[in-house]
Amino acid sequence: MSTATASPAPTTSAPTTQAINPKLIIPFVNSVRNVFMTMVKVKTEVLRPIVKGEPTPSYDVSSIIGFSGDVIGSVVVSFQLSAAEKLVASFAGMHIPASSPDFADALGELANMIAGSAKKDLGCVCSISTPSVIMGGGHTIARLRDVPCLVIPCKTEVGDFAVEVSIKQINR
């Protein structure tokens, strides 16, 4: 089994038909800080968001949450595997091997808490899906074509992760 190491997300932007609304991003920045400080007990440095140009993965393990209603799209929380292992251990209070179904459940729950906390501050009516978790480097996540993806890079003492926000508000 080979180990893939994903590089940080590119900073070039892909052509899009819609601008990114900062009011849809700020709740995710705040949510990441809150969830990781209170639930994982790990201080997280949130770096300046960048537009993701290519549909390549940021890291090795990704938790995906879909949005529907007045806001549509997806949010992906993508982790370096080594960081994911340490963050899950801190969150669960014990070591959980990456091969365990509980490991994926814990990562899905972290994404669920980030998305759920941000959802309450979006100022509209929307629903979030049950999380899906993809394990393994080199995966690609398809997104809505007309919605840009903004990557919120995050650093912790145990490793890096990123929150990829690709949502838009629907005018009804």
NULOFI-686654 format. One record per residue: x, y, z of N, C-alpha, C in turn; residue number from 1. Coordinates in Angstrom, 3 decimals. Layout:
BEGIN
@nX=X nY=Y nZ=Z caX=X caY=Y caZ=Z cX=X cY=Y cZ=Z k=NUM
...
***
This chain:
BEGIN
@nX=0.844 nY=-1.175 nZ=0.000 caX=0.000 caY=0.000 caZ=0.000 cX=0.883 cY=1.229 cZ=0.000 k=1
@nX=0.665 nY=2.106 nZ=-0.938 caX=1.456 caY=3.321 caZ=-0.990 cX=0.737 cY=4.432 cZ=-0.251 k=2
@nX=1.522 nY=5.353 nZ=0.275 caX=0.958 caY=6.476 caZ=0.999 cX=1.062 cY=7.708 cZ=0.128 k=3
@nX=-0.057 nY=8.375 nZ=-0.081 caX=-0.060 caY=9.595 caZ=-0.881 cX=-0.026 cY=10.792 cZ=0.048 k=4
@nX=0.749 nY=11.777 nZ=-0.320 caX=0.780 caY=13.014 caZ=0.432 cX=0.223 cY=14.104 cZ=-0.461 k=5
@nX=-0.859 nY=14.680 nZ=-0.053 caX=-1.480 caY=15.742 caZ=-0.838 cX=-0.824 cY=17.058 cZ=-0.483 k=6
@nX=-0.690 nY=17.899 nZ=-1.473 caX=-0.105 caY=19.207 caZ=-1.242 cX=-1.204 cY=20.202 cZ=-0.906 k=7
@nX=-0.837 nY=21.343 nZ=-0.333 caX=-1.840 caY=22.351 caZ=-0.039 cX=-2.601 cY=22.756 cZ=-1.301 k=8
@nX=-3.796 nY=23.236 nZ=-1.104 caX=-4.658 caY=23.616 caZ=-2.219 cX=-4.023 cY=24.727 cZ=-3.043 k=9
@nX=-4.204 nY=24.685 nZ=-4.375 caX=-3.656 caY=25.734 caZ=-5.227 cX=-4.366 cY=27.055 cZ=-4.977 k=10
@nX=-3.689 nY=28.141 nZ=-5.322 caX=-4.248 caY=29.460 caZ=-5.068 cX=-4.832 cY=30.103 cZ=-6.314 k=11
@nX=-4.803 nY=29.429 nZ=-7.444 caX=-5.382 caY=30.001 caZ=-8.648 cX=-6.876 cY=29.761 cZ=-8.661 k=12
@nX=-7.579 nY=30.659 nZ=-9.322 caX=-9.029 caY=30.514 caZ=-9.322 cX=-9.522 cY=29.979 cZ=-10.654 k=13
@nX=-10.578 nY=29.181 nZ=-10.573 caX=-11.225 caY=28.647 caZ=-11.759 cX=-12.289 cY=29.626 cZ=-12.201 k=14
@nX=-12.619 nY=29.647 nZ=-13.494 caX=-13.670 caY=30.535 caZ=-13.930 cX=-14.992 cY=30.125 cZ=-13.284 k=15
@nX=-15.696 nY=31.097 nZ=-12.773 caX=-16.988 caY=30.828 caZ=-12.158 cX=-17.980 cY=31.871 cZ=-12.622 k=16
@nX=-19.249 nY=31.559 nZ=-12.434 caX=-20.280 caY=32.497 caZ=-12.866 cX=-20.852 cY=33.265 cZ=-11.690 k=17
@nX=-20.377 nY=33.008 nZ=-10.486 caX=-20.919 caY=33.675 caZ=-9.317 cX=-19.794 cY=34.033 cZ=-8.360 k=18
@nX=-19.873 nY=35.221 nZ=-7.758 caX=-18.873 caY=35.645 caZ=-6.783 cX=-19.139 cY=34.966 cZ=-5.445 k=19
@nX=-18.115 nY=34.906 nZ=-4.641 caX=-18.235 caY=34.331 caZ=-3.308 cX=-18.802 cY=35.390 cZ=-2.376 k=20
@nX=-19.851 nY=35.047 nZ=-1.665 caX=-20.467 caY=35.950 caZ=-0.698 cX=-19.781 cY=35.759 cZ=0.650 k=21
@nX=-19.062 nY=36.778 nZ=1.155 caX=-18.362 caY=36.628 caZ=2.440 cX=-19.296 cY=36.277 cZ=3.597 k=22
@nX=-20.551 nY=36.676 nZ=3.515 caX=-21.512 caY=36.364 caZ=4.580 cX=-21.767 cY=34.856 cZ=4.685 k=23
@nX=-21.432 nY=34.111 nZ=3.625 caX=-21.577 caY=32.659 caZ=3.659 cX=-20.307 cY=31.966 cZ=4.152 k=24
@nX=-19.207 nY=32.700 nZ=4.250 caX=-17.924 caY=32.104 caZ=4.651 cX=-17.611 cY=32.355 cZ=6.126 k=25
@nX=-17.895 nY=33.550 nZ=6.609 caX=-17.564 caY=33.923 caZ=7.984 cX=-18.118 cY=32.931 cZ=9.011 k=26
@nX=-19.369 nY=32.438 nZ=8.861 caX=-19.851 caY=31.462 caZ=9.838 cX=-18.992 cY=30.197 cZ=9.922 k=27
@nX=-18.370 nY=29.795 nZ=8.817 caX=-17.525 caY=28.598 caZ=8.833 cX=-16.199 cY=28.866 cZ=9.544 k=28
@nX=-15.639 nY=30.046 nZ=9.344 caX=-14.409 caY=30.421 caZ=10.051 cX=-14.662 cY=30.392 cZ=11.556 k=29
@nX=-15.752 nY=31.025 nZ=11.979 caX=-16.086 caY=31.062 caZ=13.407 cX=-16.387 cY=29.671 cZ=13.947 k=30
@nX=-17.082 nY=28.865 nZ=13.174 caX=-17.446 caY=27.517 caZ=13.590 cX=-16.215 cY=26.640 cZ=13.795 k=31
@nX=-15.258 nY=26.711 nZ=12.883 caX=-14.027 caY=25.915 caZ=13.010 cX=-13.328 cY=26.249 cZ=14.325 k=32
@nX=-13.173 nY=27.530 nZ=14.589 caX=-12.493 caY=27.936 caZ=15.832 cX=-13.231 cY=27.389 cZ=17.052 k=33
@nX=-14.538 nY=27.534 nZ=17.061 caX=-15.342 caY=27.117 caZ=18.206 cX=-15.342 cY=25.593 cZ=18.382 k=34
@nX=-15.596 nY=24.849 nZ=17.321 caX=-15.669 caY=23.387 caZ=17.415 cX=-14.332 cY=22.798 cZ=17.855 k=35
@nX=-13.253 nY=23.256 nZ=17.277 caX=-11.953 caY=22.663 caZ=17.618 cX=-11.478 cY=23.059 cZ=19.012 k=36
@nX=-11.850 nY=24.249 nZ=19.471 caX=-11.454 caY=24.655 caZ=20.818 cX=-12.306 cY=23.940 cZ=21.877 k=37
@nX=-13.615 nY=23.857 nZ=21.665 caX=-14.487 caY=23.295 caZ=22.690 cX=-14.605 cY=21.769 cZ=22.642 k=38
@nX=-14.675 nY=21.196 nZ=21.459 caX=-14.922 caY=19.759 caZ=21.341 cX=-13.653 cY=18.926 cZ=21.185 k=39
@nX=-12.664 nY=19.472 nZ=20.504 caX=-11.428 caY=18.722 caZ=20.258 cX=-10.327 cY=19.148 cZ=21.230 k=40
@nX=-10.504 nY=20.321 nZ=21.826 caX=-9.530 caY=20.868 caZ=22.778 cX=-8.177 cY=21.118 cZ=22.124 k=41
@nX=-8.231 nY=21.581 nZ=20.873 caX=-7.019 caY=21.890 caZ=20.121 cX=-7.161 cY=23.295 cZ=19.554 k=42
@nX=-6.198 nY=24.150 nZ=19.864 caX=-6.200 caY=25.509 caZ=19.328 cX=-5.939 cY=25.436 cZ=17.823 k=43
@nX=-6.758 nY=26.150 nZ=17.072 caX=-6.661 caY=26.114 caZ=15.620 cX=-6.405 cY=27.514 cZ=15.077 k=44
@nX=-5.376 nY=27.622 nZ=14.253 caX=-5.094 caY=28.875 caZ=13.561 cX=-5.778 cY=28.808 cZ=12.199 k=45
@nX=-6.713 nY=29.716 nZ=11.973 caX=-7.429 caY=29.770 caZ=10.703 cX=-6.722 cY=30.795 cZ=9.822 k=46
@nX=-6.242 nY=30.335 nZ=8.670 caX=-5.491 caY=31.202 caZ=7.763 cX=-6.431 cY=31.870 cZ=6.766 k=47
@nX=-5.897 nY=32.773 nZ=5.985 caX=-6.678 caY=33.510 caZ=5.007 cX=-7.265 cY=32.553 cZ=3.959 k=48
@nX=-8.577 nY=32.621 nZ=3.745 caX=-9.206 caY=31.759 caZ=2.726 cX=-8.674 cY=32.066 cZ=1.324 k=49
@nX=-8.623 nY=31.017 nZ=0.499 caX=-8.182 caY=31.160 caZ=-0.888 cX=-9.173 cY=30.444 cZ=-1.805 k=50
@nX=-9.262 nY=30.916 nZ=-3.023 caX=-10.129 caY=30.269 caZ=-4.004 cX=-9.404 cY=29.050 cZ=-4.551 k=51
@nX=-10.102 nY=27.923 nZ=-4.573 caX=-9.527 caY=26.672 caZ=-5.082 cX=-9.800 cY=26.597 cZ=-6.580 k=52
@nX=-8.752 nY=26.423 nZ=-7.351 caX=-8.897 caY=26.409 caZ=-8.798 cX=-9.114 cY=25.030 cZ=-9.392 k=53
@nX=-8.497 nY=24.037 nZ=-8.828 caX=-8.572 caY=22.680 caZ=-9.372 cX=-9.367 cY=21.787 cZ=-8.432 k=54
@nX=-10.018 nY=20.763 nZ=-8.958 caX=-10.802 caY=19.882 caZ=-8.096 cX=-9.968 cY=18.804 cZ=-7.406 k=55
@nX=-8.708 nY=19.082 nZ=-7.134 caX=-7.847 caY=18.122 caZ=-6.454 cX=-8.111 cY=18.143 cZ=-4.953 k=56
@nX=-7.823 nY=17.048 nZ=-4.269 caX=-8.048 caY=17.031 caZ=-2.820 cX=-7.030 cY=17.909 cZ=-2.108 k=57
@nX=-7.424 nY=18.464 nZ=-0.994 caX=-6.465 caY=19.207 caZ=-0.182 cX=-5.589 cY=18.240 cZ=0.595 k=58
@nX=-6.208 nY=17.182 nZ=1.150 caX=-5.484 caY=16.226 caZ=1.984 cX=-5.987 cY=14.810 cZ=1.760 k=59
@nX=-5.648 nY=13.900 nZ=2.677 caX=-5.869 caY=12.469 caZ=2.493 cX=-7.246 cY=11.944 cZ=2.901 k=60
@nX=-7.908 nY=12.624 nZ=3.811 caX=-9.183 caY=12.158 caZ=4.358 cX=-10.165 cY=13.324 cZ=4.296 k=61
@nX=-11.361 nY=13.090 nZ=3.771 caX=-12.340 caY=14.177 caZ=3.630 cX=-13.698 cY=13.775 cZ=4.164 k=62
@nX=-14.304 nY=14.673 nZ=4.922 caX=-15.684 caY=14.532 caZ=5.381 cX=-16.518 cY=15.538 cZ=4.592 k=63
@nX=-17.623 nY=15.073 nZ=4.017 caX=-18.437 caY=15.903 caZ=3.128 cX=-19.832 cY=16.078 cZ=3.710 k=64
@nX=-20.307 nY=17.320 nZ=3.694 caX=-21.667 caY=17.651 caZ=4.125 cX=-22.333 cY=18.413 cZ=2.987 k=65
@nX=-23.517 nY=17.981 nZ=2.592 caX=-24.280 caY=18.679 caZ=1.565 cX=-25.249 cY=19.670 cZ=2.183 k=66
@nX=-25.522 nY=20.754 nZ=1.463 caX=-26.486 caY=21.771 caZ=1.883 cX=-27.626 cY=21.805 cZ=0.880 k=67
@nX=-28.852 nY=21.981 nZ=1.384 caX=-30.022 caY=22.141 caZ=0.519 cX=-30.956 cY=23.165 cZ=1.154 k=68
@nX=-31.888 nY=23.679 nZ=0.360 caX=-32.810 caY=24.709 caZ=0.830 cX=-32.429 cY=26.045 cZ=0.246 k=69
@nX=-32.393 nY=27.084 nZ=1.076 caX=-32.017 caY=28.423 caZ=0.610 cX=-30.531 cY=28.536 cZ=0.305 k=70
@nX=-29.746 nY=27.581 nZ=0.785 caX=-28.313 caY=27.495 caZ=0.480 cX=-28.070 cY=26.097 cZ=-0.081 k=71
@nX=-27.386 nY=26.025 nZ=-1.229 caX=-27.076 caY=24.723 caZ=-1.825 cX=-25.571 cY=24.595 cZ=-2.039 k=72
@nX=-25.121 nY=23.362 nZ=-2.096 caX=-23.712 caY=23.096 caZ=-2.339 cX=-23.166 cY=22.114 cZ=-1.329 k=73
@nX=-21.873 nY=22.228 nZ=-1.043 caX=-21.239 caY=21.293 caZ=-0.112 cX=-20.125 cY=21.964 cZ=0.668 k=74
@nX=-19.819 nY=21.350 nZ=1.792 caX=-18.675 caY=21.738 caZ=2.612 cX=-17.871 cY=20.470 cZ=2.860 k=75
@nX=-16.579 nY=20.562 nZ=2.648 caX=-15.677 caY=19.426 caZ=2.832 cX=-14.644 cY=19.814 cZ=3.879 k=76
@nX=-14.475 nY=18.956 nZ=4.871 caX=-13.398 caY=19.138 caZ=5.844 cX=-12.359 cY=18.073 cZ=5.504 k=77
@nX=-11.182 nY=18.519 nZ=5.072 caX=-10.158 caY=17.631 caZ=4.549 cX=-8.933 cY=17.673 cZ=5.469 k=78
@nX=-8.446 nY=16.482 nZ=5.862 caX=-7.379 caY=16.359 caZ=6.849 cX=-6.166 cY=15.623 cZ=6.298 k=79
@nX=-4.974 nY=15.989 nZ=6.783 caX=-3.817 caY=15.121 caZ=6.647 cX=-4.135 cY=13.899 cZ=7.504 k=80
@nX=-3.803 nY=12.703 nZ=7.047 caX=-4.131 caY=11.501 caZ=7.810 cX=-3.536 cY=11.541 cZ=9.212 k=81
@nX=-2.283 nY=11.938 nZ=9.329 caX=-1.651 caY=11.971 caZ=10.660 cX=-2.350 cY=12.970 cZ=11.576 k=82
@nX=-2.758 nY=14.099 nZ=11.032 caX=-3.494 caY=15.083 caZ=11.838 cX=-4.859 cY=14.533 cZ=12.212 k=83
@nX=-5.522 nY=13.874 nZ=11.277 caX=-6.843 caY=13.299 caZ=11.549 cX=-6.767 cY=12.298 cZ=12.696 k=84
@nX=-5.738 nY=11.468 nZ=12.701 caX=-5.589 caY=10.463 caZ=13.763 cX=-5.449 cY=11.134 cZ=15.132 k=85
@nX=-4.642 nY=12.185 nZ=15.201 caX=-4.426 caY=12.875 caZ=16.477 cX=-5.659 cY=13.669 cZ=16.900 k=86
@nX=-6.323 nY=14.316 nZ=15.943 caX=-7.527 caY=15.090 caZ=16.258 cX=-8.663 cY=14.180 cZ=16.719 k=87
@nX=-8.824 nY=13.036 nZ=16.069 caX=-9.853 caY=12.076 caZ=16.481 cX=-9.558 cY=11.561 cZ=17.888 k=88
@nX=-8.307 nY=11.271 nZ=18.187 caX=-7.951 caY=10.803 caZ=19.526 cX=-8.284 cY=11.854 cZ=20.578 k=89
@nX=-8.011 nY=13.108 nZ=20.279 caX=-8.328 caY=14.182 caZ=21.213 cX=-9.838 cY=14.345 cZ=21.364 k=90
@nX=-10.555 nY=14.268 nZ=20.260 caX=-12.017 caY=14.398 caZ=20.259 cX=-12.676 cY=13.237 cZ=21.014 k=91
@nX=-12.218 nY=12.018 nZ=20.765 caX=-12.834 caY=10.820 caZ=21.356 cX=-12.299 cY=10.509 cZ=22.758 k=92
@nX=-11.167 nY=11.098 nZ=23.109 caX=-10.582 caY=10.801 caZ=24.412 cX=-9.818 cY=9.495 cZ=24.441 k=93
@nX=-9.589 nY=8.911 nZ=23.263 caX=-8.838 caY=7.653 caZ=23.164 cX=-8.381 cY=7.467 cZ=21.714 k=94
@nX=-7.359 nY=6.645 nZ=21.550 caX=-6.876 caY=6.352 caZ=20.204 cX=-7.898 cY=5.482 cZ=19.469 k=95
@nX=-8.218 nY=5.875 nZ=18.237 caX=-9.083 caY=5.069 caZ=17.370 cX=-8.309 cY=4.845 cZ=16.078 k=96
@nX=-8.015 nY=3.600 nZ=15.716 caX=-7.250 caY=3.359 caZ=14.487 cX=-8.007 cY=3.850 cZ=13.247 k=97
@nX=-7.268 nY=4.317 nZ=12.257 caX=-7.884 caY=4.813 caZ=11.022 cX=-8.678 cY=3.716 cZ=10.316 k=98
@nX=-8.361 nY=2.474 nZ=10.575 caX=-9.070 caY=1.358 caZ=9.939 cX=-10.424 cY=1.063 cZ=10.601 k=99
@nX=-10.683 nY=1.668 nZ=11.728 caX=-11.934 caY=1.430 caZ=12.460 cX=-13.078 cY=2.258 cZ=11.880 k=100
@nX=-14.283 nY=1.688 nZ=11.806 caX=-15.446 caY=2.483 caZ=11.377 cX=-15.699 cY=3.670 cZ=12.305 k=101
@nX=-15.287 nY=3.573 nZ=13.560 caX=-15.459 caY=4.677 caZ=14.501 cX=-14.607 cY=5.881 cZ=14.127 k=102
@nX=-13.482 nY=5.639 nZ=13.458 caX=-12.610 caY=6.731 caZ=13.010 cX=-13.350 cY=7.597 cZ=11.996 k=103
@nX=-13.937 nY=6.969 nZ=10.985 caX=-14.706 caY=7.712 caZ=9.979 cX=-15.912 cY=8.393 cZ=10.620 k=104
@nX=-16.559 nY=7.726 nZ=11.564 caX=-17.695 caY=8.336 caZ=12.266 cX=-17.279 cY=9.605 cZ=13.000 k=105
@nX=-16.126 nY=9.572 nZ=13.652 caX=-15.644 caY=10.743 caZ=14.390 cX=-15.341 cY=11.896 cZ=13.446 k=106
@nX=-14.707 nY=11.603 nZ=12.313 caX=-14.424 caY=12.658 caZ=11.335 cX=-15.719 cY=13.224 cZ=10.753 k=107
@nX=-16.682 nY=12.353 nZ=10.500 caX=-17.978 caY=12.814 caZ=10.014 cX=-18.669 cY=13.695 cZ=11.035 k=108
@nX=-18.552 nY=13.338 nZ=12.298 caX=-19.176 caY=14.146 caZ=13.353 cX=-18.509 cY=15.511 cZ=13.475 k=109
@nX=-17.199 nY=15.587 nZ=13.307 caX=-16.523 caY=16.887 caZ=13.326 cX=-17.050 cY=17.774 cZ=12.191 k=110
@nX=-17.174 nY=17.207 nZ=10.991 caX=-17.711 caY=17.975 caZ=9.864 cX=-19.158 cY=18.386 cZ=10.135 k=111
@nX=-19.926 nY=17.487 nZ=10.730 caX=-21.320 caY=17.774 caZ=11.057 cX=-21.424 cY=18.940 cZ=12.050 k=112
@nX=-20.561 nY=18.959 nZ=13.058 caX=-20.584 caY=20.048 caZ=14.039 cX=-20.171 cY=21.375 cZ=13.411 k=113
@nX=-19.168 nY=21.343 nZ=12.522 caX=-18.740 caY=22.570 caZ=11.844 cX=-19.879 cY=23.103 cZ=10.972 k=114
@nX=-20.460 nY=22.230 nZ=10.151 caX=-21.534 caY=22.654 caZ=9.253 cX=-22.776 cY=23.085 cZ=10.032 k=115
@nX=-23.133 nY=22.327 nZ=11.069 caX=-24.317 caY=22.657 caZ=11.856 cX=-24.178 cY=23.966 cZ=12.587 k=116
@nX=-23.017 nY=24.228 nZ=13.144 caX=-22.783 caY=25.485 caZ=13.842 cX=-22.804 cY=26.665 cZ=12.859 k=117
@nX=-22.197 nY=26.486 nZ=11.701 caX=-22.201 caY=27.547 caZ=10.695 cX=-23.609 cY=27.782 cZ=10.157 k=118
@nX=-24.361 nY=26.707 nZ=9.969 caX=-25.723 caY=26.790 caZ=9.411 cX=-26.598 cY=27.752 cZ=10.207 k=119
@nX=-26.506 nY=27.712 nZ=11.516 caX=-27.355 caY=28.569 caZ=12.347 cX=-27.037 cY=30.048 cZ=12.158 k=120
@nX=-25.850 nY=30.371 nZ=11.654 caX=-25.454 caY=31.764 caZ=11.456 cX=-25.540 cY=32.225 cZ=10.003 k=121
@nX=-26.035 nY=31.369 nZ=9.111 caX=-26.140 caY=31.757 caZ=7.693 cX=-27.304 cY=32.701 cZ=7.430 k=122
@nX=-28.266 nY=32.745 nZ=8.337 caX=-29.377 caY=33.675 caZ=8.189 cX=-30.414 cY=33.264 cZ=7.167 k=123
@nX=-30.558 nY=31.971 nZ=6.931 caX=-31.549 caY=31.489 caZ=5.969 cX=-31.986 cY=30.086 cZ=6.377 k=124
@nX=-32.961 nY=29.563 nZ=5.656 caX=-33.470 caY=28.228 caZ=5.949 cX=-32.745 cY=27.219 cZ=5.051 k=125
@nX=-32.017 nY=26.310 nZ=5.678 caX=-31.327 caY=25.278 caZ=4.902 cX=-31.178 cY=24.031 cZ=5.751 k=126
@nX=-30.912 nY=22.934 nZ=5.083 caX=-30.699 caY=21.651 caZ=5.736 cX=-29.321 cY=21.145 cZ=5.368 k=127
@nX=-28.768 nY=20.304 nZ=6.254 caX=-27.486 caY=19.668 caZ=5.947 cX=-27.689 cY=18.163 cZ=5.912 k=128
@nX=-26.854 nY=17.510 nZ=5.121 caX=-26.947 caY=16.055 caZ=4.958 cX=-26.170 cY=15.338 cZ=6.052 k=129
@nX=-26.383 nY=14.043 nZ=6.108 caX=-25.546 caY=13.177 caZ=6.932 cX=-24.157 cY=13.184 cZ=6.304 k=130
@nX=-23.096 nY=13.233 nZ=7.103 caX=-21.756 caY=13.290 caZ=6.515 cX=-21.354 cY=11.996 cZ=5.809 k=131
@nX=-20.567 nY=12.153 nZ=4.771 caX=-19.897 caY=11.037 caZ=4.099 cX=-18.406 cY=11.260 cZ=4.287 k=132
@nX=-17.652 nY=10.183 nZ=4.468 caX=-16.214 caY=10.294 caZ=4.692 cX=-15.487 cY=9.489 cZ=3.624 k=133
@nX=-14.492 nY=10.125 nZ=2.992 caX=-13.660 caY=9.466 caZ=1.985 cX=-12.258 cY=9.332 cZ=2.567 k=134
@nX=-11.745 nY=8.097 nZ=2.567 caX=-10.412 caY=7.818 caZ=3.093 cX=-9.468 cY=7.529 cZ=1.924 k=135
@nX=-8.285 nY=8.115 nZ=1.971 caX=-7.278 caY=7.827 caZ=0.951 cX=-6.923 cY=9.046 cZ=0.134 k=136
@nX=-5.661 nY=9.214 nZ=-0.131 caX=-5.179 caY=10.349 caZ=-0.903 cX=-5.580 cY=10.257 cZ=-2.370 k=137
@nX=-5.589 nY=11.388 nZ=-3.024 caX=-5.824 caY=11.434 caZ=-4.455 cX=-7.278 cY=11.473 cZ=-4.870 k=138
@nX=-8.195 nY=11.535 nZ=-3.930 caX=-9.610 caY=11.577 caZ=-4.310 cX=-10.003 cY=12.976 cZ=-4.803 k=139
@nX=-11.020 nY=13.006 nZ=-5.638 caX=-11.539 caY=14.260 caZ=-6.172 cX=-13.007 cY=14.354 cZ=-5.805 k=140
@nX=-13.429 nY=15.535 nZ=-5.403 caX=-14.825 caY=15.749 caZ=-5.018 cX=-15.473 cY=16.665 cZ=-6.049 k=141
@nX=-16.506 nY=16.156 nZ=-6.704 caX=-17.231 caY=16.961 caZ=-7.694 cX=-18.106 cY=17.970 cZ=-6.969 k=142
@nX=-18.187 nY=19.172 nZ=-7.518 caX=-18.976 caY=20.242 caZ=-6.916 cX=-19.867 cY=20.875 cZ=-7.982 k=143
@nX=-20.784 nY=21.724 nZ=-7.543 caX=-21.595 caY=22.477 caZ=-8.490 cX=-20.675 cY=23.308 cZ=-9.373 k=144
@nX=-20.928 nY=23.307 nZ=-10.657 caX=-20.017 caY=23.986 caZ=-11.601 cX=-20.021 cY=25.503 cZ=-11.476 k=145
@nX=-21.162 nY=26.079 nZ=-11.140 caX=-21.242 caY=27.535 caZ=-11.119 cX=-20.981 cY=28.136 cZ=-9.738 k=146
@nX=-20.445 nY=27.330 nZ=-8.822 caX=-20.187 caY=27.801 caZ=-7.467 cX=-18.693 cY=27.679 cZ=-7.174 k=147
@nX=-18.039 nY=28.795 nZ=-6.851 caX=-16.616 caY=28.707 caZ=-6.516 cX=-16.401 cY=27.944 cZ=-5.216 k=148
@nX=-15.211 nY=27.431 nZ=-5.053 caX=-14.845 caY=26.721 caZ=-3.819 cX=-13.804 cY=27.563 cZ=-3.095 k=149
@nX=-14.129 nY=27.934 nZ=-1.872 caX=-13.200 caY=28.700 caZ=-1.059 cX=-12.595 cY=27.768 cZ=-0.016 k=150
@nX=-11.284 nY=27.708 nZ=0.031 caX=-10.569 caY=26.851 caZ=0.974 cX=-10.151 cY=27.697 cZ=2.171 k=151
@nX=-10.512 nY=27.213 nZ=3.357 caX=-10.100 caY=27.861 caZ=4.599 cX=-9.010 cY=26.971 cZ=5.212 k=152
@nX=-7.729 nY=27.313 nZ=4.989 caX=-6.639 caY=26.496 caZ=5.537 cX=-6.567 cY=26.660 cZ=7.054 k=153
@nX=-6.310 nY=25.561 nZ=7.755 caX=-6.237 caY=25.579 caZ=9.216 cX=-4.989 cY=24.850 cZ=9.682 k=154
@nX=-4.343 nY=25.392 nZ=10.697 caX=-3.145 caY=24.782 caZ=11.271 cX=-3.386 cY=24.518 cZ=12.749 k=155
@nX=-2.924 nY=23.351 nZ=13.195 caX=-2.961 caY=23.014 caZ=14.614 cX=-1.596 cY=22.478 cZ=14.997 k=156
@nX=-1.390 nY=22.296 nZ=16.276 caX=-0.118 caY=21.741 caZ=16.741 cX=0.054 cY=20.292 cZ=16.327 k=157
@nX=-1.027 nY=19.614 nZ=15.933 caX=-0.927 caY=18.202 caZ=15.541 cX=-0.981 cY=17.994 cZ=14.029 k=158
@nX=-1.155 nY=19.066 nZ=13.257 caX=-1.187 caY=18.948 caZ=11.806 cX=-2.229 cY=19.854 cZ=11.190 k=159
@nX=-2.264 nY=19.824 nZ=9.882 caX=-3.109 caY=20.749 caZ=9.135 cX=-4.380 cY=20.088 cZ=8.624 k=160
@nX=-5.371 nY=20.929 nZ=8.364 caX=-6.593 caY=20.509 caZ=7.694 cX=-7.153 cY=21.717 cZ=6.972 k=161
@nX=-8.167 nY=21.513 nZ=6.166 caX=-8.784 caY=22.616 caZ=5.428 cX=-10.290 cY=22.403 cZ=5.384 k=162
@nX=-11.010 nY=23.510 nZ=5.376 caX=-12.455 caY=23.483 caZ=5.194 cX=-12.713 cY=24.104 cZ=3.822 k=163
@nX=-13.333 nY=23.317 nZ=2.939 caX=-13.611 caY=23.763 caZ=1.573 cX=-15.102 cY=24.065 cZ=1.467 k=164
@nX=-15.417 nY=25.339 nZ=1.296 caX=-16.806 caY=25.788 caZ=1.262 cX=-17.178 cY=26.100 cZ=-0.182 k=165
@nX=-18.179 nY=25.388 nZ=-0.681 caX=-18.661 caY=25.586 caZ=-2.049 cX=-20.185 cY=25.634 cZ=-1.992 k=166
@nX=-20.703 nY=26.781 nZ=-1.522 caX=-22.156 caY=26.939 caZ=-1.381 cX=-22.590 cY=28.270 cZ=-1.982 k=167
@nX=-23.876 nY=28.330 nZ=-2.314 caX=-24.441 caY=29.601 caZ=-2.769 cX=-25.865 cY=29.707 cZ=-2.254 k=168
@nX=-26.284 nY=30.947 nZ=-2.108 caX=-27.646 caY=31.213 caZ=-1.645 cX=-28.567 cY=31.270 cZ=-2.861 k=169
@nX=-29.735 nY=30.635 nZ=-2.717 caX=-30.733 caY=30.620 caZ=-3.774 cX=-31.729 cY=31.727 cZ=-3.514 k=170
@nX=-31.986 nY=32.535 nZ=-4.512 caX=-32.993 caY=33.587 caZ=-4.386 cX=-34.346 cY=33.022 cZ=-4.767 k=171
@nX=-35.249 nY=32.972 nZ=-3.803 caX=-36.572 caY=32.419 caZ=-4.054 cX=-37.604 cY=33.487 cZ=-3.968 k=172
***
